[in-house]
Amino acid sequence: MREMEQITTLEQMDRFISSQKMSFLYLSRTQCSVCHALLPQIKELMLNYPDIKLAHINVDDVEEVAGRLSIFTVPVLILYVDGKEHLREARFVHVDTLDQKINKIYRNVTQ
């Protein structure tokens, strides 16, 4: 299972996104049972994508991120390529479908 960098400020998030070719944010809340159940599945899935850097943001700790990224529900998963959002999934995420979408983007970027 891959580990995720913990992001605690907007500035840290901006640096993380801009300094990576491919970056992936997992946004959750403390009391979100769906978030806690999905996180280990996402960490396992991301073993297939070693070139994508991973980070986790607890929206309860960094509340201003909700406004910045237009977060209305959690969990939210966002994949950035060269600092631009390429994929966003929210609330009920189907891991198989997410894997297919990430795989398509990943192949295009890493070839």
C-alpha positions in Angstrom: 0.0 0.0 0.0 1.4 3.4 -1.0 1.7 6.2 1.5 0.3 9.6 0.9 1.9 13.0 1.8 -0.3 14.8 4.4 -1.1 18.4 3.2 -2.1 20.9 5.9 -2.1 24.2 4.1 -3.2 25.7 0.7 0.4 26.8 0.0 1.6 23.2 0.6 -1.1 21.9 -1.8 -0.2 24.4 -4.5 3.5 23.5 -4.2 2.7 19.8 -4.3 0.5 20.1 -7.5 2.9 22.4 -9.3 6.1 20.5 -8.5 5.0 17.1 -9.9 4.4 15.9 -13.4 1.4 13.9 -12.1 -0.1 14.5 -8.7 -3.2 12.9 -7.0 -5.2 14.5 -4.2 -7.5 12.5 -1.9 -9.8 14.8 0.0 -11.8 13.5 3.0 -13.3 14.5 6.3 -12.7 13.1 9.7 -16.3 11.7 10.2 -16.7 10.3 6.7 -17.1 6.6 6.8 -17.0 6.3 3.0 -13.7 8.2 3.0 -12.2 5.9 5.5 -13.4 2.8 3.6 -12.2 4.0 0.2 -8.7 5.2 1.2 -7.0 1.8 1.6 -8.4 0.7 -1.8 -7.0 3.9 -3.4 -3.6 3.4 -1.8 -3.6 -0.2 -3.1 -4.7 0.9 -6.6 -2.0 3.5 -6.8 0.7 0.9 -6.5 0.1 0.4 -10.3 1.0 4.1 -10.9 4.4 4.7 -9.4 5.0 8.0 -11.3 1.9 9.6 -9.7 2.7 11.4 -6.4 0.0 11.1 -3.8 -1.3 13.4 -1.1 -4.2 13.5 1.4 -6.0 16.5 2.6 -8.5 16.4 5.5 -11.0 19.1 4.6 -11.8 19.6 8.3 -8.2 20.7 8.9 -7.8 22.8 5.7 -11.3 24.2 5.4 -10.4 26.8 2.7 -9.5 24.0 0.3 -13.2 23.4 -0.1 -13.7 26.8 -1.7 -10.5 26.7 -3.7 -11.3 23.3 -5.3 -15.1 23.6 -5.3 -15.5 20.6 -2.9 -19.2 20.1 -2.0 -19.0 16.5 -0.8 -16.3 14.0 0.2 -14.4 11.9 -0.7 -13.0 13.7 -3.7 -10.2 12.3 -5.8 -8.4 14.6 -8.2 -5.6 13.8 -10.7 -3.4 16.6 -12.0 -1.0 16.5 -15.0 1.4 19.4 -15.3 -0.6 21.3 -12.7 -3.9 21.0 -14.6 -6.9 18.9 -13.4 -7.5 15.9 -15.7 -9.8 13.7 -13.6 -12.2 14.3 -10.7 -14.3 11.7 -8.9 -16.4 12.3 -5.9 -18.6 10.6 -3.3 -19.3 7.1 -4.6 -16.2 6.1 -6.5 -16.1 2.8 -8.4 -12.4 1.7 -8.1 -12.5 -0.4 -11.3 -13.8 2.5 -13.3 -11.3 4.9 -11.7 -8.5 2.5 -12.5 -9.5 2.5 -16.2 -9.6 6.3 -16.3 -6.3 6.8 -14.5 -4.7 4.1 -16.7 -5.7 5.9 -19.9 -4.2 9.2 -18.7 -1.1 7.5 -17.2 -0.3 5.7 -20.5 -0.6 8.9 -22.5 1.6 10.9 -20.1 4.3 8.3 -19.5 4.8 7.1 -23.1 
